[in-house]
Amino acid sequence: MEKKGTKIAYFIALAIVVIALVIAKVTNDGSGFIATGWALFPPIVAIALALISKEVYSSLFLGCLAGALLLANFQPWQMVVNFVGAGEGVGMINAIDISILIFLVMLGIMVDLMNKAGGSAAFGRWASKAVTTRRGAQLLTMLLGVLIFIDDYFNCLTVGAVMRPVTESHRISRAKLAYIIDATAAPVCMLAPVSSWAAAVASYVPDGFPGSRISMFLSQIPWNYYCILTLIMVIVISVLNIDYGPMLTHEYNAQVKNDLFTTPERPFEGADDYEEGTKHSSVLDLLLPVIVLIALCIIGLIWTGGVFDTESDNYQNFVMAFSDASAGPGLCLGSIVALVFTFVYYWLRGLIKFEKSMESIPNGFIQMISPILILCFAWTLCGLCRDDGLQVGEFVRGVMANTGSLAKFLPAVIFIVACFIGFATGTSWGTIGIMVPLVCAVFDWYDQSTLLSIGLAASCAGGVCGDHLSPISDTTIMASAGAHCFHLNHVSTQIPYGVTVAAVSFVSFIIAGLVQNVVVCMIIAVALMIGTLLVIRAIVAKKHTGIFQEMANAGKAMAK
């Protein structure tokens, strides 16, 4: 908040928050604020203050305080208890998933170790020869994101670690890298039948529906427009070099001024100074630890799902094991074993000495402090708004009651509502957990299986969209961390892109509810997406002719 105008806007926003809380206190009849419109107030506070101040820690903290205060019905001591989590159900102590935090630290250590051993530099050398264009670097980032479909956390951090040196050599801004990572994390996981996301969504389907829960998840995939169109958008903007909104400024600075960050914030300053190692390293020295990490994380996930309990009543086959998998413990197990493998492999290869390798442990932890802090606050805020807290879900159920007469238009309505919940709470899984049982109940009344699949897709797509755009989303935070991008830079540059896809998806869900033909609807949706991007390209090119000319000249100079 260095600029005077920003400070004034921030204090005005704080004053509005205080006035709103006073109004809530005065107008409350003593029944509290649970399952009311006030349940949405805390995330709105956090998001608004973050976007105004560009300072995410204090904004999330104040949002958590507002939630704790409303939940405590303005009792000061109970507010502290709610925030800390000294009671049951809500608060920071109850919200934090320690297994995910351990997973983050393990990955941070692995990334620093691969850097020190020269694996990152070796991959960068190879990629600079194999990938000769900015277009190729962006598409390679997307391809890697699609291949790592097991889990979005794992996707964000691994793709970021591997592709940072490649995109840096082609002057792709960190904001653009963060967007591509984010766009191929949650959307890919939502479309993959074998992933932690498939397991979570399938578990939300109530008992009593024909077929397995996995089959219900599979039925929504071809109707999930936001996830599919997001991937198409990444391809189109990469191939046709389309940039607009704040992203255009970041890409201009990266290509013309060789400034990958645009803003002075450098949350990972010095972390990308790749080392060559003690002797000449190879691409295998980066790829092998990553491949081992992927394999062990898969094993960890299905182990938590019971696939190895062959003599137990809890035994599950491979697919169903993902339905019962615990993402945090599974990823934690896989990452710890993979880290031990990486240490031993580099020692045996003679790439790094024991003393220097041990420096990666505190360094990796330090690199993850920023996302860990943001995650802890975001989880706390999410917990304060969910079932054990202010019950945003109950409020939404009440709003959506008696909508049966709009059955064919309901998928579009479900998509917008899910987007709003996901954006406000920062959780796609939580949003989908709220919406899927509701969707199943609504469309089961009409016994319309096609509309049920479209409705499930709309709830899943909306949850991903809201999560994608939200500054307090864990996946958005992970994408920033993976790309080594200042978090609010990623948020501000991603929102116009996400809103574009959301608008096309909304229209597509209206058409899907009316037509109910999966092939026809998909063709229309893809055509709308590509057509929208071409129109945007023409408008932006006309408005910023000079900027695009400078970027083109810079690209030609790099090619020489």
PLY file of the C-alpha trace (Angstrom):
ply
format ascii 1.0
element vertex 560
property float x
property float y
property float z
element edge 559
property int vertex1
property int vertex2
end_header
0.00 0.00 0.00
2.65 2.50 -1.02
0.47 4.83 -3.07
-1.56 7.45 -1.24
-4.69 6.63 -3.27
-4.39 2.95 -2.33
-4.08 3.82 1.37
-7.16 6.02 1.21
-9.16 3.31 -0.58
-8.02 0.73 1.97
-9.06 2.82 4.98
-12.39 3.62 3.31
-12.92 -0.13 2.81
-12.05 -0.78 6.48
-14.53 1.89 7.54
-17.22 0.24 5.40
-16.44 -3.11 7.03
-16.77 -1.62 10.52
-20.04 0.12 9.60
-21.40 -3.13 8.14
-20.52 -5.00 11.34
-22.24 -2.31 13.42
-25.34 -2.66 11.25
-25.21 -6.44 11.68
-24.99 -6.04 15.45
-27.81 -3.50 15.68
-30.22 -5.30 13.34
-29.63 -8.78 14.77
-32.55 -10.03 16.85
-30.38 -12.40 18.84
-30.82 -15.39 16.52
-27.28 -15.06 15.15
-25.93 -15.00 11.62
-25.69 -18.70 10.76
-27.18 -19.66 7.36
-27.98 -16.04 6.54
-26.66 -13.64 3.93
-24.13 -12.43 6.50
-22.37 -15.80 6.12
-20.90 -14.45 2.87
-19.56 -11.29 4.52
-16.18 -12.63 5.83
-14.86 -13.90 2.47
-16.09 -10.72 0.78
-14.07 -8.71 3.34
-10.93 -10.77 2.73
-11.18 -10.67 -1.05
-12.05 -6.97 -1.28
-9.28 -5.85 1.08
-6.73 -8.07 -0.68
-7.58 -6.65 -4.10
-7.47 -3.08 -2.79
-4.34 -3.29 -0.64
-2.36 -5.91 -2.62
-1.48 -7.33 0.82
-2.92 -10.79 1.31
-1.90 -11.70 4.88
-3.66 -8.88 6.73
-6.69 -9.14 4.43
-7.18 -12.82 5.14
-6.59 -12.20 8.84
-9.29 -9.52 8.95
-11.68 -11.74 7.01
-11.12 -14.52 9.55
-11.73 -12.08 12.42
-14.99 -10.93 10.83
-16.13 -14.55 10.45
-15.17 -15.43 14.01
-16.97 -12.34 15.31
-20.20 -13.10 13.45
-20.11 -16.75 14.47
-19.63 -15.68 18.11
-22.57 -13.28 17.80
-20.26 -10.40 18.82
-18.99 -12.02 22.04
-15.29 -11.00 22.20
-13.89 -14.04 24.04
-15.86 -16.50 21.91
-14.55 -14.68 18.82
-10.98 -15.45 19.93
-11.93 -19.06 20.63
-13.53 -19.38 17.19
-10.52 -17.87 15.43
-7.87 -19.92 17.23
-9.90 -23.13 17.20
-9.77 -23.83 20.92
-13.33 -25.14 20.65
-14.63 -27.77 18.25
-15.26 -27.63 14.50
-13.89 -24.24 13.48
-10.75 -22.14 13.86
-7.17 -22.35 12.71
-6.25 -25.40 14.80
-9.12 -27.43 13.36
-8.77 -26.13 9.80
-5.07 -26.79 9.19
-4.28 -30.01 7.32
-0.82 -30.84 8.63
-0.29 -33.59 6.04
-0.66 -31.08 3.20
1.79 -28.71 4.91
4.31 -31.55 5.25
3.78 -32.35 1.57
4.51 -28.73 0.66
7.70 -28.69 2.69
8.85 -32.00 1.15
8.32 -30.59 -2.34
10.10 -27.37 -1.40
13.11 -29.39 -0.23
13.04 -31.53 -3.39
12.94 -28.47 -5.64
15.87 -26.85 -3.82
17.78 -30.15 -3.94
17.19 -30.54 -7.69
18.42 -26.98 -8.11
21.60 -27.52 -6.10
22.37 -30.82 -7.84
22.09 -29.19 -11.26
18.98 -31.05 -12.42
16.98 -27.86 -13.03
19.85 -26.28 -14.97
20.27 -29.43 -17.08
16.58 -29.47 -17.96
16.77 -25.77 -18.79
19.70 -26.40 -21.16
17.84 -29.21 -22.88
14.60 -27.27 -23.14
16.34 -24.19 -24.56
17.46 -26.37 -27.48
14.32 -28.50 -27.85
11.81 -25.69 -27.26
12.73 -22.77 -29.49
9.63 -20.59 -29.28
7.44 -18.96 -26.65
4.52 -20.87 -28.12
6.30 -24.16 -27.59
7.26 -23.28 -23.99
3.65 -22.48 -23.10
2.29 -25.61 -24.77
4.94 -27.76 -23.07
3.88 -26.31 -19.71
0.28 -27.20 -20.49
1.21 -30.70 -21.66
3.11 -31.39 -18.44
0.13 -30.11 -16.46
-2.20 -32.46 -18.32
0.10 -35.44 -17.71
0.24 -34.80 -13.95
-3.48 -35.33 -13.38
-3.36 -37.11 -10.02
-3.72 -34.08 -7.74
-3.87 -30.32 -8.18
-1.41 -29.46 -5.37
1.12 -31.87 -6.78
0.44 -30.59 -10.30
1.00 -26.91 -9.41
4.27 -27.33 -7.58
5.83 -29.95 -9.85
4.99 -28.20 -13.14
6.23 -24.91 -11.71
9.54 -26.40 -10.59
10.18 -28.04 -13.94
9.01 -25.24 -16.23
10.32 -22.09 -14.50
13.75 -22.24 -16.19
12.17 -23.00 -19.57
9.66 -20.16 -19.50
12.29 -17.79 -18.11
14.56 -18.43 -21.08
11.71 -17.43 -23.41
10.75 -14.35 -21.36
7.34 -15.62 -20.34
6.12 -13.65 -17.34
5.61 -15.37 -14.01
1.97 -14.29 -14.11
1.48 -16.11 -17.42
3.25 -19.20 -16.08
1.06 -19.15 -12.96
-2.07 -18.90 -15.12
-1.11 -21.87 -17.30
-0.26 -23.92 -14.21
-3.56 -23.02 -12.55
-5.52 -23.64 -15.75
-4.10 -27.17 -16.08
-4.33 -28.17 -12.41
-7.91 -28.28 -11.10
-9.56 -28.47 -14.57
-7.42 -31.46 -15.57
-7.99 -33.21 -12.24
-11.75 -32.68 -12.60
-11.71 -34.36 -16.01
-9.49 -37.32 -14.99
-11.35 -40.47 -13.87
-8.37 -41.47 -11.72
-7.51 -38.56 -9.47
-8.04 -37.29 -5.95
-10.73 -34.97 -7.37
-12.69 -37.84 -8.94
-12.63 -39.57 -5.57
-13.87 -36.48 -3.75
-16.70 -35.69 -6.19
-17.86 -39.31 -6.32
-18.05 -39.41 -2.53
-20.57 -36.52 -2.55
-23.13 -38.45 -4.64
-25.88 -39.68 -2.27
-26.72 -43.36 -1.98
-29.57 -44.76 -4.04
-28.63 -43.61 -7.54
-28.28 -46.27 -10.27
-24.74 -47.37 -11.05
-21.59 -46.60 -9.10
-20.57 -43.22 -7.79
-17.65 -43.23 -10.20
-20.08 -43.70 -13.12
-21.93 -40.58 -11.92
-18.64 -38.68 -12.00
-17.87 -39.98 -15.50
-21.28 -38.88 -16.77
-20.53 -35.21 -16.04
-17.17 -35.05 -17.86
-18.41 -34.29 -21.43
-20.73 -31.58 -20.04
-18.10 -29.88 -17.88
-17.67 -26.81 -20.05
-15.54 -24.64 -17.78
-12.82 -27.26 -17.38
-12.80 -28.27 -21.06
-12.96 -24.70 -22.39
-10.21 -23.57 -20.01
-7.84 -26.08 -21.61
-8.94 -24.98 -25.08
-8.33 -21.37 -24.11
-4.76 -22.13 -23.00
-4.07 -23.75 -26.37
-5.60 -20.89 -28.35
-3.91 -18.03 -26.46
-0.57 -19.88 -26.66
-0.76 -20.62 -30.38
-2.21 -17.24 -31.42
-0.30 -15.19 -28.81
-3.42 -13.59 -27.30
-2.98 -11.48 -24.18
-5.35 -8.94 -22.64
-6.14 -7.23 -19.35
-3.36 -6.93 -16.75
-1.68 -9.98 -18.30
-0.81 -7.88 -21.36
1.23 -5.53 -19.17
3.08 -8.43 -17.56
3.83 -10.05 -20.91
4.94 -6.72 -22.40
7.36 -6.12 -19.53
8.68 -9.68 -19.76
9.32 -9.55 -23.52
10.40 -5.94 -24.00
11.97 -5.08 -20.61
13.02 -8.60 -19.57
11.09 -8.08 -16.29
9.29 -11.31 -15.45
7.51 -9.90 -12.39
6.34 -6.34 -13.34
5.81 -5.42 -9.68
8.58 -4.99 -7.08
7.31 -7.95 -5.01
9.69 -10.91 -5.22
8.37 -13.58 -2.82
10.94 -16.12 -4.05
13.86 -13.83 -4.81
17.06 -15.77 -5.41
15.26 -19.12 -5.58
15.65 -19.32 -9.36
19.41 -18.86 -9.48
19.96 -22.39 -10.78
23.23 -24.11 -9.94
25.23 -26.37 -12.21
26.12 -28.96 -9.54
29.49 -30.53 -8.80
29.74 -32.11 -12.24
27.88 -32.06 -15.51
24.32 -33.19 -14.78
21.71 -34.51 -17.20
17.98 -34.11 -17.79
17.48 -37.49 -16.11
18.67 -35.94 -12.85
15.49 -33.86 -12.80
13.06 -36.20 -14.53
13.84 -39.35 -12.53
13.05 -37.81 -9.10
9.86 -36.30 -10.55
8.78 -39.63 -12.08
9.52 -41.42 -8.81
7.57 -38.76 -6.94
4.53 -39.23 -9.23
4.64 -43.01 -8.89
5.02 -42.94 -5.11
2.24 -40.37 -4.69
-0.10 -42.62 -6.69
0.89 -45.55 -4.48
0.38 -43.42 -1.38
-3.09 -42.35 -2.51
-4.35 -45.85 -3.33
-2.77 -47.20 -0.12
-4.89 -44.80 1.92
-7.88 -46.00 -0.14
-7.33 -49.63 0.91
-6.03 -51.18 -2.30
-3.39 -53.19 -0.43
-5.75 -54.47 2.30
-6.33 -57.71 0.42
-7.23 -59.68 3.56
-9.33 -56.95 5.11
-12.99 -56.01 4.79
-11.74 -52.58 3.68
-10.14 -53.93 0.48
-10.85 -51.84 -2.66
-9.87 -52.28 -6.30
-7.63 -49.68 -7.97
-10.41 -47.39 -9.19
-12.49 -47.53 -6.03
-9.36 -46.99 -3.92
-9.21 -43.47 -5.35
-12.80 -42.95 -4.19
-11.75 -43.61 -0.59
-8.26 -42.08 -0.81
-7.10 -39.39 1.61
-5.20 -36.89 -0.53
-3.16 -35.31 2.28
-1.76 -38.48 3.89
-1.27 -40.17 0.51
0.72 -37.29 -0.97
2.65 -36.90 2.26
3.71 -40.56 2.23
4.74 -40.44 -1.42
6.70 -37.21 -1.10
8.67 -38.30 1.97
9.82 -41.56 0.34
10.57 -39.73 -2.93
12.66 -37.17 -1.06
14.75 -39.92 0.55
15.21 -41.50 -2.89
16.32 -38.16 -4.35
18.91 -37.60 -1.61
20.38 -41.09 -2.09
20.29 -40.87 -5.90
22.17 -37.57 -5.99
24.75 -38.82 -3.47
25.39 -41.96 -5.51
25.65 -39.90 -8.68
28.16 -37.61 -6.99
26.15 -34.53 -7.96
26.10 -33.02 -4.49
27.93 -33.52 -1.21
26.17 -34.50 1.99
26.75 -31.18 3.76
25.43 -29.10 0.88
22.42 -31.38 0.37
21.40 -30.81 3.98
21.17 -27.07 3.26
18.13 -27.86 1.10
16.08 -28.80 4.15
15.84 -25.32 5.73
15.95 -23.64 2.30
13.00 -25.66 1.02
11.04 -24.89 4.15
11.78 -21.16 3.85
10.57 -21.11 0.23
7.22 -22.56 1.34
6.59 -20.19 4.26
4.56 -17.73 2.16
2.10 -20.27 0.67
1.83 -22.06 4.03
0.82 -18.83 5.79
-1.72 -17.96 3.12
-3.10 -21.50 3.15
-3.50 -21.50 6.94
-5.52 -18.28 6.86
-7.53 -19.43 3.81
-8.37 -22.77 5.45
-9.42 -20.96 8.62
-11.71 -18.62 6.70
-13.18 -21.54 4.76
-13.86 -23.46 7.97
-15.60 -20.48 9.55
-17.97 -20.31 6.56
-18.80 -23.99 6.18
-21.06 -26.47 7.97
-19.56 -26.13 11.46
-19.44 -22.35 11.11
-21.70 -19.81 9.40
-23.17 -22.46 7.07
-23.00 -20.78 3.68
-24.33 -24.02 2.19
-27.59 -23.87 4.12
-28.11 -20.29 3.01
-27.61 -21.32 -0.63
-29.99 -24.26 -0.28
-32.63 -21.88 0.97
-32.08 -19.49 -1.93
-32.32 -22.30 -4.48
-35.46 -23.87 -3.03
-38.54 -24.19 -5.28
-36.63 -23.85 -8.56
-38.03 -27.02 -10.09
-40.11 -25.19 -12.70
-36.88 -23.90 -14.28
-35.45 -27.39 -14.79
-33.97 -26.82 -18.27
-32.38 -23.53 -17.24
-31.28 -24.82 -13.85
-27.80 -26.03 -14.96
-26.86 -22.45 -15.85
-28.24 -21.22 -12.52
-26.34 -23.96 -10.67
-23.13 -22.98 -12.45
-23.42 -19.32 -11.40
-24.32 -20.19 -7.80
-21.43 -22.65 -7.56
-19.07 -20.03 -9.03
-20.15 -17.54 -6.39
-19.77 -20.01 -3.51
-16.38 -21.20 -4.79
-15.14 -17.64 -5.16
-16.39 -16.60 -1.73
-15.11 -19.64 0.17
-12.02 -20.44 -1.91
-12.78 -24.15 -2.04
-14.01 -26.17 -5.00
-14.37 -29.40 -3.01
-16.46 -27.62 -0.38
-18.60 -26.00 -3.07
-19.13 -29.29 -4.89
-19.93 -30.96 -1.56
-22.71 -28.40 -1.07
-24.07 -28.47 -4.62
-23.91 -32.15 -5.69
-26.41 -33.54 -3.13
-28.71 -30.62 -3.93
-28.45 -31.26 -7.69
-29.10 -34.97 -7.22
-32.21 -34.20 -5.16
-33.58 -31.66 -7.65
-33.15 -33.70 -10.82
-34.10 -36.99 -9.22
-37.58 -35.52 -8.80
-37.88 -35.30 -12.57
-36.09 -38.58 -13.34
-34.15 -36.88 -16.13
-30.74 -38.58 -16.34
-29.32 -36.23 -19.00
-30.25 -33.14 -17.01
-28.82 -34.78 -13.91
-25.46 -35.23 -15.68
-25.56 -31.62 -16.92
-26.47 -30.42 -13.43
-23.60 -32.38 -11.87
-21.25 -30.93 -14.49
-22.53 -27.42 -13.76
-21.89 -27.81 -10.01
-18.39 -29.23 -10.62
-17.56 -26.63 -13.27
-18.83 -23.79 -11.09
-16.84 -25.02 -8.11
-13.66 -25.15 -10.19
-14.38 -21.72 -11.71
-14.97 -20.03 -8.36
-11.92 -21.73 -6.90
-9.90 -20.73 -9.97
-10.74 -17.04 -9.59
-10.66 -16.74 -5.81
-7.65 -15.08 -4.13
-8.18 -17.30 -1.06
-8.25 -20.57 -3.01
-5.63 -23.13 -2.03
-5.11 -24.11 -5.68
-4.62 -20.48 -6.69
-2.09 -20.11 -3.86
-0.29 -23.27 -5.01
-0.11 -22.02 -8.60
1.48 -18.78 -7.38
3.97 -20.78 -5.31
4.77 -23.14 -8.18
5.42 -20.28 -10.59
7.28 -18.18 -7.97
4.80 -15.41 -8.72
3.54 -12.74 -6.31
0.14 -14.09 -5.35
-1.99 -11.03 -6.08
-0.26 -10.58 -9.46
-1.49 -14.05 -10.35
-5.00 -13.27 -9.11
-5.35 -9.96 -10.94
-4.05 -11.31 -14.26
-6.06 -14.54 -14.11
-9.49 -13.08 -13.33
-10.17 -11.63 -16.85
-9.21 -14.94 -18.43
-11.34 -16.97 -16.04
-14.32 -14.65 -16.41
-14.09 -15.02 -20.20
-14.33 -18.81 -19.95
-17.06 -18.53 -17.29
-19.20 -16.33 -19.55
-18.93 -18.78 -22.47
-19.60 -21.69 -20.10
-22.74 -20.00 -18.76
-24.15 -19.63 -22.28
-23.12 -23.22 -23.03
-25.02 -24.54 -20.00
-28.14 -22.69 -21.14
-27.83 -24.34 -24.55
-27.09 -27.73 -22.96
-30.23 -27.58 -20.82
-32.35 -26.88 -23.90
-30.68 -29.14 -26.49
-29.36 -31.99 -24.30
-27.19 -33.44 -27.08
-23.63 -33.85 -25.88
-21.92 -33.68 -29.31
-23.89 -30.74 -30.66
-23.54 -28.79 -27.42
-19.78 -29.40 -27.26
-19.26 -28.22 -30.84
-21.23 -25.05 -30.09
-19.30 -24.44 -26.85
-15.89 -24.84 -28.50
-16.91 -22.60 -31.40
-18.15 -19.93 -28.97
-14.88 -20.09 -27.02
-12.63 -19.76 -30.05
-14.84 -17.07 -31.59
-14.84 -15.05 -28.36
-11.04 -15.16 -28.17
-10.69 -14.08 -31.80
-12.97 -11.10 -31.16
-10.99 -10.17 -28.05
-7.76 -10.47 -30.03
-9.03 -8.12 -32.73
-10.23 -5.52 -30.20
-7.04 -5.59 -28.13
-4.78 -5.53 -31.20
-6.56 -2.45 -32.49
-6.39 -0.69 -29.13
-2.74 -1.53 -28.36
-1.08 -1.55 -31.79
2.17 0.00 -30.53
2.55 -2.45 -27.64
2.06 -5.47 -29.89
4.58 -4.09 -32.39
7.20 -3.70 -29.65
6.51 -7.23 -28.43
6.83 -8.59 -31.96
10.16 -6.79 -32.43
11.42 -8.14 -29.12
10.43 -11.65 -30.21
12.34 -11.32 -33.48
15.40 -10.04 -31.62
15.29 -13.06 -29.27
14.97 -15.44 -32.20
18.21 -14.09 -33.66
0 1
1 2
2 3
3 4
4 5
5 6
6 7
7 8
8 9
9 10
10 11
11 12
12 13
13 14
14 15
15 16
16 17
17 18
18 19
19 20
20 21
21 22
22 23
23 24
24 25
25 26
26 27
27 28
28 29
29 30
30 31
31 32
32 33
33 34
34 35
35 36
36 37
37 38
38 39
39 40
40 41
41 42
42 43
43 44
44 45
45 46
46 47
47 48
48 49
49 50
50 51
51 52
52 53
53 54
54 55
55 56
56 57
57 58
58 59
59 60
60 61
61 62
62 63
63 64
64 65
65 66
66 67
67 68
68 69
69 70
70 71
71 72
72 73
73 74
74 75
75 76
76 77
77 78
78 79
79 80
80 81
81 82
82 83
83 84
84 85
85 86
86 87
87 88
88 89
89 90
90 91
91 92
92 93
93 94
94 95
95 96
96 97
97 98
98 99
99 100
100 101
101 102
102 103
103 104
104 105
105 106
106 107
107 108
108 109
109 110
110 111
111 112
112 113
113 114
114 115
115 116
116 117
117 118
118 119
119 120
120 121
121 122
122 123
123 124
124 125
125 126
126 127
127 128
128 129
129 130
130 131
131 132
132 133
133 134
134 135
135 136
136 137
137 138
138 139
139 140
140 141
141 142
142 143
143 144
144 145
145 146
146 147
147 148
148 149
149 150
150 151
151 152
152 153
153 154
154 155
155 156
156 157
157 158
158 159
159 160
160 161
161 162
162 163
163 164
164 165
165 166
166 167
167 168
168 169
169 170
170 171
171 172
172 173
173 174
174 175
175 176
176 177
177 178
178 179
179 180
180 181
181 182
182 183
183 184
184 185
185 186
186 187
187 188
188 189
189 190
190 191
191 192
192 193
193 194
194 195
195 196
196 197
197 198
198 199
199 200
200 201
201 202
202 203
203 204
204 205
205 206
206 207
207 208
208 209
209 210
210 211
211 212
212 213
213 214
214 215
215 216
216 217
217 218
218 219
219 220
220 221
221 222
222 223
223 224
224 225
225 226
226 227
227 228
228 229
229 230
230 231
231 232
232 233
233 234
234 235
235 236
236 237
237 238
238 239
239 240
240 241
241 242
242 243
243 244
244 245
245 246
246 247
247 248
248 249
249 250
250 251
251 252
252 253
253 254
254 255
255 256
256 257
257 258
258 259
259 260
260 261
261 262
262 263
263 264
264 265
265 266
266 267
267 268
268 269
269 270
270 271
271 272
272 273
273 274
274 275
275 276
276 277
277 278
278 279
279 280
280 281
281 282
282 283
283 284
284 285
285 286
286 287
287 288
288 289
289 290
290 291
291 292
292 293
293 294
294 295
295 296
296 297
297 298
298 299
299 300
300 301
301 302
302 303
303 304
304 305
305 306
306 307
307 308
308 309
309 310
310 311
311 312
312 313
313 314
314 315
315 316
316 317
317 318
318 319
319 320
320 321
321 322
322 323
323 324
324 325
325 326
326 327
327 328
328 329
329 330
330 331
331 332
332 333
333 334
334 335
335 336
336 337
337 338
338 339
339 340
340 341
341 342
342 343
343 344
344 345
345 346
346 347
347 348
348 349
349 350
350 351
351 352
352 353
353 354
354 355
355 356
356 357
357 358
358 359
359 360
360 361
361 362
362 363
363 364
364 365
365 366
366 367
367 368
368 369
369 370
370 371
371 372
372 373
373 374
374 375
375 376
376 377
377 378
378 379
379 380
380 381
381 382
382 383
383 384
384 385
385 386
386 387
387 388
388 389
389 390
390 391
391 392
392 393
393 394
394 395
395 396
396 397
397 398
398 399
399 400
400 401
401 402
402 403
403 404
404 405
405 406
406 407
407 408
408 409
409 410
410 411
411 412
412 413
413 414
414 415
415 416
416 417
417 418
418 419
419 420
420 421
421 422
422 423
423 424
424 425
425 426
426 427
427 428
428 429
429 430
430 431
431 432
432 433
433 434
434 435
435 436
436 437
437 438
438 439
439 440
440 441
441 442
442 443
443 444
444 445
445 446
446 447
447 448
448 449
449 450
450 451
451 452
452 453
453 454
454 455
455 456
456 457
457 458
458 459
459 460
460 461
461 462
462 463
463 464
464 465
465 466
466 467
467 468
468 469
469 470
470 471
471 472
472 473
473 474
474 475
475 476
476 477
477 478
478 479
479 480
480 481
481 482
482 483
483 484
484 485
485 486
486 487
487 488
488 489
489 490
490 491
491 492
492 493
493 494
494 495
495 496
496 497
497 498
498 499
499 500
500 501
501 502
502 503
503 504
504 505
505 506
506 507
507 508
508 509
509 510
510 511
511 512
512 513
513 514
514 515
515 516
516 517
517 518
518 519
519 520
520 521
521 522
522 523
523 524
524 525
525 526
526 527
527 528
528 529
529 530
530 531
531 532
532 533
533 534
534 535
535 536
536 537
537 538
538 539
539 540
540 541
541 542
542 543
543 544
544 545
545 546
546 547
547 548
548 549
549 550
550 551
551 552
552 553
553 554
554 555
555 556
556 557
557 558
558 559
